[in-house]
Amino acid sequence: MTTGVAAATADAARTGQRDCFVGASLIATPTYAWNVA
Amino acid sequence: MSSRAKSFDYAVSLDPTWDARSDRGGGVLAGAEEASWTPEHLLLAGLARCTLTSLRYHCVRASITLTSSSTARGTVTRRDSDGRFAFVEIAFEADVSFDPKPDDETIADLLAKAERDCFVGASLVATPSYSWNVQ
C-alpha cells in the first residue's frame, strides 16, 4: 500500500512538472525537488 | 585560457498561502491574487520589465535618458514539437522616447541590444516578437 501511495505521489509530481505552462516554456529544464510531508 | 561568464542568481519563495517573496526583499506578491496574477502573467511581466531594463542599461551607457512603457501578450497551447502546453507566441510592444534622441541607426542598435540582452527573453523556447514605437 505504501508503495502504491508513493507511486501515486511520484506520478502526481511528474504530472505537476509536465503540465506547468511556464516550466514548459523555458529552454532550461528546471530541476524539481518535492518534500512530501 | 578560458574566461568564465559573469553569472546572476535569483531566488523566490512561496509560503503556504503562496505569497511570494524575493530573496532581495521588497514587497510581497500576494498569493490571494493568483487568479489575476497567474504564473503566466508573471512570466509576461518578467519579459516586459527585463526587456525595458535591458534597453535602459544600454541607454545609460550611451548617456541617454529613457522613458518607456510596454505591454506583453502571449498564447499558451499544445506545442507541436512535444505535445506539452506552453507559450507558443509572445508579443512585446513598447512606447519609448529618448533624451537626447539619437539618430535612427543608434536607436536601431539600442533596440536590438535590448532584445538580445534580455535574460528572460533569451530563456524562452518561443522567441518573442518585439514592436517598438519610438516617439
Backbone of each chain as nested JSON, in Angstrom:
{
  "chains": [
    {"id": "A", "residues": [
      {"number": 1, "name": "MET", "atoms": {"N": [0.843, -1.21, 0.0], "CA": [0.0, 0.0, 0.0], "C": [0.871, 1.251, 0.0]}},
      {"number": 2, "name": "THR", "atoms": {"N": [1.903, 1.204, 0.847], "CA": [2.804, 2.354, 0.884], "C": [3.409, 2.59, -0.492]}},
      {"number": 3, "name": "THR", "atoms": {"N": [3.753, 1.466, -1.135], "CA": [4.327, 1.585, -2.47], "C": [3.335, 2.248, -3.414]}},
      {"number": 4, "name": "GLY", "atoms": {"N": [2.039, 1.863, -3.27], "CA": [1.02, 2.464, -4.114], "C": [0.902, 3.955, -3.877]}},
      {"number": 5, "name": "VAL", "atoms": {"N": [0.928, 4.366, -2.613], "CA": [0.853, 5.792, -2.292], "C": [2.081, 6.517, -2.833]}},
      {"number": 6, "name": "ALA", "atoms": {"N": [3.237, 5.904, -2.637], "CA": [4.461, 6.533, -3.129], "C": [4.432, 6.675, -4.649]}},
      {"number": 7, "name": "ALA", "atoms": {"N": [3.931, 5.635, -5.306], "CA": [3.851, 5.686, -6.765], "C": [2.881, 6.774, -7.215]}},
      {"number": 8, "name": "ALA", "atoms": {"N": [1.749, 6.879, -6.503], "CA": [0.772, 7.909, -6.855], "C": [1.35, 9.301, -6.62]}},
      {"number": 9, "name": "THR", "atoms": {"N": [2.099, 9.443, -5.531], "CA": [2.726, 10.737, -5.248], "C": [3.733, 11.099, -6.326]}},
      {"number": 10, "name": "ALA", "atoms": {"N": [4.529, 10.138, -6.711], "CA": [5.527, 10.376, -7.753], "C": [4.853, 10.72, -9.07]}},
      {"number": 11, "name": "ASP", "atoms": {"N": [3.746, 10.031, -9.341], "CA": [3.017, 10.31, -10.579], "C": [2.433, 11.714, -10.55]}},
      {"number": 12, "name": "ALA", "atoms": {"N": [1.893, 12.125, -9.388], "CA": [1.338, 13.477, -9.26], "C": [2.432, 14.517, -9.451]}},
      {"number": 13, "name": "ALA", "atoms": {"N": [3.59, 14.247, -8.893], "CA": [4.708, 15.189, -9.038], "C": [5.131, 15.304, -10.491]}},
      {"number": 14, "name": "ARG", "atoms": {"N": [5.225, 14.16, -11.16], "CA": [5.602, 14.186, -12.582], "C": [4.579, 14.957, -13.404]}},
      {"number": 15, "name": "THR", "atoms": {"N": [3.286, 14.722, -13.083], "CA": [2.225, 15.427, -13.81], "C": [2.315, 16.923, -13.549]}},
      {"number": 16, "name": "GLY", "atoms": {"N": [2.572, 17.286, -12.3], "CA": [2.702, 18.698, -11.947], "C": [3.822, 19.362, -12.709]}},
      {"number": 17, "name": "GLN", "atoms": {"N": [4.913, 18.688, -12.85], "CA": [6.047, 19.232, -13.588], "C": [5.739, 19.323, -15.083]}},
      {"number": 18, "name": "ARG", "atoms": {"N": [5.154, 18.241, -15.607], "CA": [4.906, 18.191, -17.05], "C": [3.914, 19.251, -17.495]}},
      {"number": 19, "name": "ASP", "atoms": {"N": [2.906, 19.511, -16.657], "CA": [1.806, 20.377, -17.075], "C": [1.977, 21.828, -16.65]}},
      {"number": 20, "name": "CYS", "atoms": {"N": [3.117, 22.204, -16.162], "CA": [3.379, 23.602, -15.82], "C": [3.701, 24.359, -17.096]}},
      {"number": 21, "name": "PHE", "atoms": {"N": [2.825, 25.315, -17.457], "CA": [2.994, 26.046, -18.72], "C": [4.294, 26.848, -18.722]}},
      {"number": 22, "name": "VAL", "atoms": {"N": [4.596, 27.447, -17.574], "CA": [5.802, 28.286, -17.515], "C": [7.055, 27.43, -17.647]}},
      {"number": 23, "name": "GLY", "atoms": {"N": [7.104, 26.353, -16.886], "CA": [8.27, 25.47, -16.977], "C": [8.463, 24.928, -18.376]}},
      {"number": 24, "name": "ALA", "atoms": {"N": [7.352, 24.617, -19.041], "CA": [7.441, 24.08, -20.404], "C": [7.883, 25.139, -21.403]}},
      {"number": 25, "name": "SER", "atoms": {"N": [7.781, 26.399, -21.019], "CA": [8.137, 27.493, -21.931], "C": [9.604, 27.88, -21.837]}},
      {"number": 26, "name": "LEU", "atoms": {"N": [10.307, 27.281, -20.907], "CA": [11.708, 27.637, -20.686], "C": [12.642, 26.709, -21.443]}},
      {"number": 27, "name": "ILE", "atoms": {"N": [13.715, 27.283, -21.963], "CA": [14.727, 26.474, -22.644], "C": [15.42, 25.56, -21.631]}},
      {"number": 28, "name": "ALA", "atoms": {"N": [15.789, 26.129, -20.494], "CA": [16.445, 25.341, -19.443], "C": [15.391, 24.553, -18.676]}},
      {"number": 29, "name": "THR", "atoms": {"N": [15.517, 23.246, -18.654], "CA": [14.568, 22.42, -17.908], "C": [14.821, 22.595, -16.414]}},
      {"number": 30, "name": "PRO", "atoms": {"N": [13.807, 23.046, -15.661], "CA": [14.01, 23.219, -14.214], "C": [14.271, 21.875, -13.519]}},
      {"number": 31, "name": "THR", "atoms": {"N": [15.014, 21.925, -12.43], "CA": [15.115, 20.752, -11.568], "C": [14.033, 20.894, -10.489]}},
      {"number": 32, "name": "TYR", "atoms": {"N": [13.433, 19.796, -10.132], "CA": [12.336, 19.818, -9.163], "C": [12.694, 18.953, -7.966]}},
      {"number": 33, "name": "ALA", "atoms": {"N": [12.452, 19.467, -6.775], "CA": [12.633, 18.68, -5.544], "C": [11.356, 18.829, -4.722]}},
      {"number": 34, "name": "TRP", "atoms": {"N": [10.755, 17.714, -4.403], "CA": [9.487, 17.737, -3.665], "C": [9.705, 17.115, -2.293]}},
      {"number": 35, "name": "ASN", "atoms": {"N": [9.427, 17.886, -1.264], "CA": [9.479, 17.363, 0.103], "C": [8.055, 17.006, 0.515]}},
      {"number": 36, "name": "VAL", "atoms": {"N": [7.726, 15.741, 0.463], "CA": [6.355, 15.299, 0.743], "C": [6.204, 14.999, 2.228]}},
      {"number": 37, "name": "ALA", "atoms": {"N": [5.315, 15.733, 2.875], "CA": [5.123, 15.543, 4.323], "C": [4.109, 14.436, 4.577]}}
    ]},
    {"id": "B", "residues": [
      {"number": 1, "name": "MET", "atoms": {"N": [43.41, 29.926, -22.422], "CA": [42.839, 30.296, -21.128], "C": [41.383, 30.725, -21.331]}},
      {"number": 2, "name": "SER", "atoms": {"N": [40.471, 29.993, -20.696], "CA": [39.063, 30.309, -20.868], "C": [38.603, 31.271, -19.782]}},
      {"number": 3, "name": "SER", "atoms": {"N": [37.687, 32.17, -20.15], "CA": [37.147, 33.093, -19.163], "C": [35.747, 32.629, -18.786]}},
      {"number": 4, "name": "ARG", "atoms": {"N": [35.442, 32.809, -17.534], "CA": [34.133, 32.381, -17.049], "C": [33.165, 33.552, -17.168]}},
      {"number": 5, "name": "ALA", "atoms": {"N": [31.991, 33.285, -17.719], "CA": [31.0, 34.355, -17.898], "C": [30.477, 34.809, -16.543]}},
      {"number": 6, "name": "LYS", "atoms": {"N": [30.188, 36.077, -16.473], "CA": [29.554, 36.617, -15.272], "C": [28.205, 35.922, -15.098]}},
      {"number": 7, "name": "SER", "atoms": {"N": [27.823, 35.64, -13.875], "CA": [26.534, 34.981, -13.656], "C": [25.695, 35.768, -12.652]}},
      {"number": 8, "name": "PHE", "atoms": {"N": [24.407, 35.58, -12.735], "CA": [23.447, 36.295, -11.892], "C": [22.493, 35.257, -11.294]}},
      {"number": 9, "name": "ASP", "atoms": {"N": [22.292, 35.309, -9.992], "CA": [21.424, 34.337, -9.322], "C": [20.181, 35.034, -8.777]}},
      {"number": 10, "name": "TYR", "atoms": {"N": [19.082, 34.338, -8.853], "CA": [17.803, 34.865, -8.374], "C": [17.077, 33.764, -7.61]}},
      {"number": 11, "name": "ALA", "atoms": {"N": [16.321, 34.149, -6.596], "CA": [15.534, 33.153, -5.864], "C": [14.257, 33.783, -5.337]}},
      {"number": 12, "name": "VAL", "atoms": {"N": [13.2, 33.01, -5.353], "CA": [11.939, 33.422, -4.745], "C": [11.441, 32.269, -3.881]}},
      {"number": 13, "name": "SER", "atoms": {"N": [10.547, 32.594, -2.957], "CA": [9.933, 31.544, -2.143], "C": [8.432, 31.801, -2.067]}},
      {"number": 14, "name": "LEU", "atoms": {"N": [7.686, 30.723, -1.975], "CA": [6.245, 30.801, -1.745], "C": [5.95, 30.179, -0.394]}},
      {"number": 15, "name": "ASP", "atoms": {"N": [5.173, 30.882, 0.433], "CA": [4.783, 30.302, 1.715], "C": [3.505, 29.472, 1.508]}},
      {"number": 16, "name": "PRO", "atoms": {"N": [2.96, 28.866, 2.57], "CA": [1.779, 28.004, 2.375], "C": [0.555, 28.702, 1.786]}},
      {"number": 17, "name": "THR", "atoms": {"N": [0.495, 30.036, 1.85], "CA": [-0.611, 30.748, 1.192], "C": [-0.219, 31.187, -0.218]}},
      {"number": 18, "name": "TRP", "atoms": {"N": [0.967, 30.807, -0.625], "CA": [1.534, 31.134, -1.938], "C": [1.893, 32.603, -2.075]}},
      {"number": 19, "name": "ASP", "atoms": {"N": [1.995, 33.328, -0.955], "CA": [2.594, 34.658, -1.004], "C": [4.042, 34.483, -1.455]}},
      {"number": 20, "name": "ALA", "atoms": {"N": [4.452, 35.285, -2.418], "CA": [5.796, 35.14, -2.979], "C": [6.708, 36.238, -2.459]}},
      {"number": 21, "name": "ARG", "atoms": {"N": [7.923, 35.852, -2.151], "CA": [8.928, 36.802, -1.673], "C": [10.205, 36.637, -2.473]}},
      {"number": 22, "name": "SER", "atoms": {"N": [10.821, 37.771, -2.726], "CA": [12.106, 37.783, -3.412], "C": [13.229, 37.65, -2.404]}},
      {"number": 23, "name": "ASP", "atoms": {"N": [14.317, 37.029, -2.81], "CA": [15.479, 36.954, -1.921], "C": [16.15, 38.318, -1.77]}},
      {"number": 24, "name": "ARG", "atoms": {"N": [15.642, 39.32, -2.479], "CA": [16.186, 40.67, -2.359], "C": [15.287, 41.574, -1.527]}},
      {"number": 25, "name": "GLY", "atoms": {"N": [14.289, 41.006, -0.871], "CA": [13.401, 41.798, -0.032], "C": [12.308, 42.456, -0.854]}},
      {"number": 26, "name": "GLY", "atoms": {"N": [11.857, 43.628, -0.404], "CA": [10.773, 44.322, -1.101], "C": [9.423, 43.781, -0.7]}},
      {"number": 27, "name": "GLY", "atoms": {"N": [8.411, 44.121, -1.467], "CA": [7.051, 43.755, -1.114], "C": [6.727, 42.304, -1.383]}},
      {"number": 28, "name": "VAL", "atoms": {"N": [5.559, 41.919, -0.882], "CA": [5.069, 40.554, -1.067], "C": [4.114, 40.526, -2.254]}},
      {"number": 29, "name": "LEU", "atoms": {"N": [4.271, 39.526, -3.082], "CA": [3.321, 39.3, -4.172], "C": [2.266, 38.353, -3.626]}},
      {"number": 30, "name": "ALA", "atoms": {"N": [1.038, 38.867, -3.441], "CA": [0.03, 38.13, -2.682], "C": [-0.451, 36.881, -3.417]}},
      {"number": 31, "name": "GLY", "atoms": {"N": [-0.414, 35.769, -2.714], "CA": [-0.944, 34.538, -3.284], "C": [-2.423, 34.617, -3.561]}},
      {"number": 32, "name": "ALA", "atoms": {"N": [-3.134, 35.471, -2.803], "CA": [-4.578, 35.633, -2.993], "C": [-4.903, 36.22, -4.359]}},
      {"number": 33, "name": "GLU", "atoms": {"N": [-3.916, 36.824, -5.006], "CA": [-4.142, 37.417, -6.329], "C": [-3.811, 36.442, -7.455]}},
      {"number": 34, "name": "GLU", "atoms": {"N": [-3.76, 35.182, -7.114], "CA": [-3.356, 34.174, -8.097], "C": [-4.234, 34.182, -9.338]}},
      {"number": 35, "name": "ALA", "atoms": {"N": [-5.541, 34.448, -9.151], "CA": [-6.446, 34.391, -10.3], "C": [-6.177, 35.507, -11.305]}},
      {"number": 36, "name": "SER", "atoms": {"N": [-5.73, 36.666, -10.825], "CA": [-5.456, 37.778, -11.737], "C": [-3.985, 37.828, -12.134]}},
      {"number": 37, "name": "TRP", "atoms": {"N": [-3.108, 37.552, -11.17], "CA": [-1.674, 37.478, -11.475], "C": [-1.278, 36.005, -11.555]}},
      {"number": 38, "name": "THR", "atoms": {"N": [-1.646, 35.396, -12.661], "CA": [-1.313, 33.986, -12.842], "C": [0.185, 33.848, -13.078]}},
      {"number": 39, "name": "PRO", "atoms": {"N": [0.71, 32.646, -12.968], "CA": [2.126, 32.449, -13.286], "C": [2.465, 32.899, -14.699]}},
      {"number": 40, "name": "GLU", "atoms": {"N": [1.514, 32.736, -15.614], "CA": [1.766, 33.135, -16.998], "C": [1.848, 34.659, -17.119]}},
      {"number": 41, "name": "HIS", "atoms": {"N": [0.985, 35.376, -16.347], "CA": [1.095, 36.84, -16.33], "C": [2.442, 37.267, -15.751]}},
      {"number": 42, "name": "LEU", "atoms": {"N": [2.876, 36.573, -14.734], "CA": [4.165, 36.936, -14.127], "C": [5.308, 36.752, -15.115]}},
      {"number": 43, "name": "LEU", "atoms": {"N": [5.237, 35.698, -15.91], "CA": [6.272, 35.485, -16.915], "C": [6.27, 36.643, -17.923]}},
      {"number": 44, "name": "LEU", "atoms": {"N": [5.066, 37.05, -18.363], "CA": [4.981, 38.155, -19.317], "C": [5.476, 39.457, -18.694]}},
      {"number": 45, "name": "ALA", "atoms": {"N": [5.126, 39.681, -17.423], "CA": [5.623, 40.88, -16.732], "C": [7.141, 40.834, -16.636]}},
      {"number": 46, "name": "GLY", "atoms": {"N": [7.657, 39.654, -16.385], "CA": [9.112, 39.499, -16.317], "C": [9.777, 39.824, -17.638]}},
      {"number": 47, "name": "LEU", "atoms": {"N": [9.177, 39.343, -18.719], "CA": [9.732, 39.629, -20.043], "C": [9.698, 41.133, -20.323]}},
      {"number": 48, "name": "ALA", "atoms": {"N": [8.549, 41.769, -20.029], "CA": [8.405, 43.195, -20.319], "C": [9.401, 44.019, -19.512]}},
      {"number": 49, "name": "ARG", "atoms": {"N": [9.462, 43.732, -18.232], "CA": [10.372, 44.519, -17.394], "C": [11.822, 44.244, -17.749]}},
      {"number": 50, "name": "CYS", "atoms": {"N": [12.124, 43.001, -18.047], "CA": [13.502, 42.64, -18.391], "C": [13.94, 43.322, -19.684]}},
      {"number": 51, "name": "THR", "atoms": {"N": [13.053, 43.357, -20.664], "CA": [13.405, 43.975, -21.942], "C": [13.654, 45.468, -21.76]}},
      {"number": 52, "name": "LEU", "atoms": {"N": [12.786, 46.128, -20.983], "CA": [12.986, 47.557, -20.749], "C": [14.216, 47.802, -19.879]}},
      {"number": 53, "name": "THR", "atoms": {"N": [14.474, 46.91, -18.94], "CA": [15.694, 47.029, -18.135], "C": [16.93, 46.924, -19.013]}},
      {"number": 54, "name": "SER", "atoms": {"N": [16.872, 46.004, -19.958], "CA": [17.986, 45.83, -20.881], "C": [18.179, 47.088, -21.726]}},
      {"number": 55, "name": "LEU", "atoms": {"N": [17.073, 47.659, -22.202], "CA": [17.167, 48.887, -23.002], "C": [17.719, 50.028, -22.15]}},
      {"number": 56, "name": "ARG", "atoms": {"N": [17.22, 50.147, -20.944], "CA": [17.693, 51.226, -20.063], "C": [19.184, 51.098, -19.791]}},
      {"number": 57, "name": "TYR", "atoms": {"N": [19.643, 49.877, -19.599], "CA": [21.071, 49.63, -19.354], "C": [21.912, 50.189, -20.508]}},
      {"number": 58, "name": "HIS", "atoms": {"N": [21.496, 49.896, -21.713], "CA": [22.275, 50.368, -22.858], "C": [22.112, 51.876, -23.066]}},
      {"number": 59, "name": "CYS", "atoms": {"N": [20.957, 52.426, -22.692], "CA": [20.778, 53.875, -22.77], "C": [21.692, 54.591, -21.774]}},
      {"number": 60, "name": "VAL", "atoms": {"N": [21.765, 54.082, -20.57], "CA": [22.622, 54.702, -19.556], "C": [24.068, 54.701, -20.028]}},
      {"number": 61, "name": "ARG", "atoms": {"N": [24.495, 53.595, -20.627], "CA": [25.864, 53.512, -21.153], "C": [26.114, 54.549, -22.239]}},
      {"number": 62, "name": "ALA", "atoms": {"N": [25.033, 54.927, -22.941], "CA": [25.159, 55.904, -24.025], "C": [24.778, 57.315, -23.558]}},
      {"number": 63, "name": "SER", "atoms": {"N": [24.614, 57.485, -22.248], "CA": [24.239, 58.792, -21.675], "C": [22.921, 59.314, -22.248]}},
      {"number": 64, "name": "ILE", "atoms": {"N": [21.978, 58.403, -22.4], "CA": [20.649, 58.735, -22.905], "C": [19.624, 58.41, -21.827]}},
      {"number": 65, "name": "THR", "atoms": {"N": [18.684, 59.321, -21.598], "CA": [17.606, 59.075, -20.64], "C": [16.431, 58.427, -21.361]}},
      {"number": 66, "name": "LEU", "atoms": {"N": [15.953, 57.337, -20.812], "CA": [14.873, 56.567, -21.424], "C": [13.568, 56.786, -20.68]}},
      {"number": 67, "name": "THR", "atoms": {"N": [12.5, 56.999, -21.426], "CA": [11.138, 56.951, -20.884], "C": [10.417, 55.831, -21.634]}},
      {"number": 68, "name": "SER", "atoms": {"N": [9.756, 54.939, -20.9], "CA": [9.222, 53.754, -21.578], "C": [8.01, 53.178, -20.858]}},
      {"number": 69, "name": "SER", "atoms": {"N": [7.158, 52.547, -21.642], "CA": [6.06, 51.726, -21.12], "C": [5.879, 50.59, -22.111]}},
      {"number": 70, "name": "SER", "atoms": {"N": [5.228, 49.519, -21.657], "CA": [5.147, 48.372, -22.567], "C": [3.974, 47.472, -22.231]}},
      {"number": 71, "name": "THR", "atoms": {"N": [3.66, 46.594, -23.173], "CA": [2.707, 45.519, -22.955], "C": [3.345, 44.222, -23.455]}},
      {"number": 72, "name": "ALA", "atoms": {"N": [2.871, 43.129, -22.912], "CA": [3.299, 41.819, -23.404], "C": [2.09, 40.898, -23.403]}},
      {"number": 73, "name": "ARG", "atoms": {"N": [1.933, 40.187, -24.484], "CA": [0.81, 39.253, -24.624], "C": [1.356, 37.908, -25.066]}},
      {"number": 74, "name": "GLY", "atoms": {"N": [0.708, 36.856, -24.624], "CA": [1.18, 35.54, -25.015], "C": [0.053, 34.542, -25.145]}},
      {"number": 75, "name": "THR", "atoms": {"N": [0.301, 33.503, -25.901], "CA": [-0.676, 32.434, -26.109], "C": [-0.069, 31.104, -25.696]}},
      {"number": 76, "name": "VAL", "atoms": {"N": [-0.806, 30.386, -24.841], "CA": [-0.411, 29.039, -24.432], "C": [-1.323, 28.044, -25.14]}},
      {"number": 77, "name": "THR", "atoms": {"N": [-0.729, 27.082, -25.772], "CA": [-1.487, 25.98, -26.354], "C": [-0.565, 24.775, -26.468]}},
      {"number": 78, "name": "ARG", "atoms": {"N": [-1.102, 23.674, -26.991], "CA": [-0.282, 22.472, -27.118], "C": [0.793, 22.697, -28.186]}},
      {"number": 79, "name": "ARG", "atoms": {"N": [2.008, 22.48, -27.804], "CA": [3.137, 22.708, -28.707], "C": [3.318, 21.505, -29.629]}},
      {"number": 80, "name": "ASP", "atoms": {"N": [3.505, 21.785, -30.903], "CA": [3.629, 20.704, -31.886], "C": [4.828, 19.805, -31.597]}},
      {"number": 81, "name": "SER", "atoms": {"N": [5.922, 20.393, -31.156], "CA": [7.174, 19.642, -31.072], "C": [7.145, 18.534, -30.031]}},
      {"number": 82, "name": "ASP", "atoms": {"N": [6.433, 18.748, -28.924], "CA": [6.444, 17.731, -27.862], "C": [5.087, 17.483, -27.222]}},
      {"number": 83, "name": "GLY", "atoms": {"N": [4.051, 18.172, -27.688], "CA": [2.711, 17.934, -27.155], "C": [2.439, 18.587, -25.816]}},
      {"number": 84, "name": "ARG", "atoms": {"N": [3.396, 19.329, -25.284], "CA": [3.181, 19.988, -23.992], "C": [2.505, 21.336, -24.208]}},
      {"number": 85, "name": "PHE", "atoms": {"N": [1.701, 21.749, -23.228], "CA": [1.123, 23.079, -23.254], "C": [2.174, 24.077, -22.79]}},
      {"number": 86, "name": "ALA", "atoms": {"N": [2.403, 25.083, -23.604], "CA": [3.441, 26.069, -23.302], "C": [3.155, 27.329, -24.102]}},
      {"number": 87, "name": "PHE", "atoms": {"N": [3.866, 28.399, -23.804], "CA": [3.758, 29.593, -24.63], "C": [4.29, 29.271, -26.022]}},
      {"number": 88, "name": "VAL", "atoms": {"N": [3.472, 29.526, -27.018], "CA": [3.912, 29.316, -28.401], "C": [4.06, 30.645, -29.134]}},
      {"number": 89, "name": "GLU", "atoms": {"N": [3.412, 31.682, -28.609], "CA": [3.548, 33.025, -29.182], "C": [3.624, 34.03, -28.041]}},
      {"number": 90, "name": "ILE", "atoms": {"N": [4.566, 34.941, -28.156], "CA": [4.685, 36.028, -27.193], "C": [4.991, 37.302, -27.973]}},
      {"number": 91, "name": "ALA", "atoms": {"N": [4.198, 38.327, -27.708], "CA": [4.383, 39.605, -28.401], "C": [4.635, 40.71, -27.386]}},
      {"number": 92, "name": "PHE", "atoms": {"N": [5.73, 41.396, -27.559], "CA": [6.108, 42.528, -26.709], "C": [5.964, 43.798, -27.53]}},
      {"number": 93, "name": "GLU", "atoms": {"N": [5.372, 44.831, -26.929], "CA": [5.235, 46.121, -27.608], "C": [5.569, 47.216, -26.612]}},
      {"number": 94, "name": "ALA", "atoms": {"N": [6.295, 48.229, -27.06], "CA": [6.702, 49.293, -26.145], "C": [6.624, 50.655, -26.816]}},
      {"number": 95, "name": "ASP", "atoms": {"N": [6.291, 51.652, -26.008], "CA": [6.406, 53.061, -26.396], "C": [7.648, 53.595, -25.709]}},
      {"number": 96, "name": "VAL", "atoms": {"N": [8.559, 54.136, -26.474], "CA": [9.809, 54.622, -25.885], "C": [10.145, 56.003, -26.438]}},
      {"number": 97, "name": "SER", "atoms": {"N": [10.812, 56.777, -25.589], "CA": [11.368, 58.051, -26.055], "C": [12.736, 58.221, -25.423]}},
      {"number": 98, "name": "PHE", "atoms": {"N": [13.593, 58.918, -26.137], "CA": [14.982, 59.084, -25.706], "C": [15.303, 60.565, -25.564]}},
      {"number": 99, "name": "ASP", "atoms": {"N": [16.119, 60.864, -24.57], "CA": [16.574, 62.247, -24.381], "C": [18.072, 62.242, -24.042]}},
      {"number": 100, "name": "PRO", "atoms": {"N": [18.884, 62.776, -24.921], "CA": [18.568, 63.304, -26.241], "C": [18.229, 62.171, -27.215]}},
      {"number": 101, "name": "LYS", "atoms": {"N": [17.471, 62.502, -28.24], "CA": [17.096, 61.479, -29.217], "C": [18.252, 61.247, -30.19]}},
      {"number": 102, "name": "PRO", "atoms": {"N": [18.758, 60.014, -30.22], "CA": [19.873, 59.728, -31.126], "C": [19.386, 59.52, -32.565]}},
      {"number": 103, "name": "ASP", "atoms": {"N": [20.335, 59.331, -33.486], "CA": [19.946, 59.097, -34.883], "C": [19.32, 57.705, -35.019]}},
      {"number": 104, "name": "ASP", "atoms": {"N": [18.698, 57.473, -36.164], "CA": [17.941, 56.232, -36.366], "C": [18.818, 54.983, -36.23]}},
      {"number": 105, "name": "GLU", "atoms": {"N": [20.045, 55.067, -36.708], "CA": [20.938, 53.907, -36.634], "C": [21.261, 53.557, -35.183]}},
      {"number": 106, "name": "THR", "atoms": {"N": [21.489, 54.577, -34.382], "CA": [21.777, 54.344, -32.954], "C": [20.557, 53.777, -32.24]}},
      {"number": 107, "name": "ILE", "atoms": {"N": [19.381, 54.309, -32.583], "CA": [18.158, 53.785, -31.964], "C": [17.98, 52.309, -32.321]}},
      {"number": 108, "name": "ALA", "atoms": {"N": [18.172, 51.984, -33.58], "CA": [18.022, 50.58, -34.005], "C": [19.011, 49.693, -33.254]}},
      {"number": 109, "name": "ASP", "atoms": {"N": [20.212, 50.191, -33.041], "CA": [21.23, 49.428, -32.321], "C": [20.828, 49.236, -30.856]}},
      {"number": 110, "name": "LEU", "atoms": {"N": [20.31, 50.284, -30.237], "CA": [19.873, 50.185, -28.838], "C": [18.743, 49.163, -28.686]}},
      {"number": 111, "name": "LEU", "atoms": {"N": [17.787, 49.211, -29.609], "CA": [16.638, 48.298, -29.515], "C": [17.065, 46.85, -29.764]}},
      {"number": 112, "name": "ALA", "atoms": {"N": [17.984, 46.67, -30.697], "CA": [18.481, 45.31, -30.964], "C": [19.218, 44.754, -29.744]}},
      {"number": 113, "name": "LYS", "atoms": {"N": [19.991, 45.609, -29.087], "CA": [20.703, 45.166, -27.877], "C": [19.727, 44.86, -26.749]}},
      {"number": 114, "name": "ALA", "atoms": {"N": [18.654, 45.663, -26.656], "CA": [17.65, 45.424, -25.61], "C": [17.03, 44.048, -25.777]}},
      {"number": 115, "name": "GLU", "atoms": {"N": [16.717, 43.695, -27.025], "CA": [16.113, 42.38, -27.282], "C": [17.133, 41.27, -27.021]}},
      {"number": 116, "name": "ARG", "atoms": {"N": [18.329, 41.462, -27.48], "CA": [19.36, 40.428, -27.355], "C": [19.728, 40.155, -25.906]}},
      {"number": 117, "name": "ASP", "atoms": {"N": [19.78, 41.217, -25.102], "CA": [20.339, 41.086, -23.759], "C": [19.308, 40.888, -22.662]}},
      {"number": 118, "name": "CYS", "atoms": {"N": [18.047, 40.718, -23.018], "CA": [17.031, 40.423, -22.007], "C": [17.171, 38.966, -21.587]}},
      {"number": 119, "name": "PHE", "atoms": {"N": [17.493, 38.739, -20.325], "CA": [17.716, 37.372, -19.83], "C": [16.457, 36.516, -19.969]}},
      {"number": 120, "name": "VAL", "atoms": {"N": [15.308, 37.13, -19.684], "CA": [14.06, 36.362, -19.71], "C": [13.722, 35.938, -21.136]}},
      {"number": 121, "name": "GLY", "atoms": {"N": [13.791, 36.89, -22.053], "CA": [13.504, 36.564, -23.45], "C": [14.431, 35.485, -23.985]}},
      {"number": 122, "name": "ALA", "atoms": {"N": [15.682, 35.561, -23.576], "CA": [16.666, 34.583, -24.047], "C": [16.439, 33.201, -23.441]}},
      {"number": 123, "name": "SER", "atoms": {"N": [15.616, 33.127, -22.4], "CA": [15.379, 31.863, -21.708], "C": [14.131, 31.132, -22.203]}},
      {"number": 124, "name": "LEU", "atoms": {"N": [13.428, 31.741, -23.15], "CA": [12.155, 31.168, -23.602], "C": [12.325, 30.335, -24.87]}},
      {"number": 125, "name": "VAL", "atoms": {"N": [11.578, 29.254, -24.937], "CA": [11.592, 28.425, -26.151], "C": [11.006, 29.221, -27.321]}},
      {"number": 126, "name": "ALA", "atoms": {"N": [9.868, 29.863, -27.094], "CA": [9.242, 30.678, -28.138], "C": [9.925, 32.042, -28.166]}},
      {"number": 127, "name": "THR", "atoms": {"N": [10.503, 32.391, -29.286], "CA": [11.161, 33.693, -29.402], "C": [10.106, 34.791, -29.454]}},
      {"number": 128, "name": "PRO", "atoms": {"N": [10.16, 35.759, -28.538], "CA": [9.158, 36.831, -28.561], "C": [9.287, 37.683, -29.819]}},
      {"number": 129, "name": "SER", "atoms": {"N": [8.157, 38.25, -30.244], "CA": [8.205, 39.272, -31.282], "C": [8.231, 40.625, -30.567]}},
      {"number": 130, "name": "TYR", "atoms": {"N": [8.975, 41.551, -31.132], "CA": [9.154, 42.856, -30.493], "C": [8.659, 43.947, -31.428]}},
      {"number": 131, "name": "SER", "atoms": {"N": [7.911, 44.892, -30.861], "CA": [7.432, 46.041, -31.623], "C": [7.727, 47.298, -30.8]}},
      {"number": 132, "name": "TRP", "atoms": {"N": [8.424, 48.234, -31.431], "CA": [8.856, 49.451, -30.723], "C": [8.224, 50.678, -31.376]}},
      {"number": 133, "name": "ASN", "atoms": {"N": [7.539, 51.465, -30.57], "CA": [7.005, 52.748, -31.038], "C": [7.905, 53.843, -30.474]}},
      {"number": 134, "name": "VAL", "atoms": {"N": [8.736, 54.396, -31.321], "CA": [9.702, 55.403, -30.878], "C": [9.105, 56.786, -31.101]}},
      {"number": 135, "name": "GLN", "atoms": {"N": [9.011, 57.554, -30.016], "CA": [8.423, 58.899, -30.128], "C": [9.516, 59.957, -30.231]}}
    ]}
  ]
}
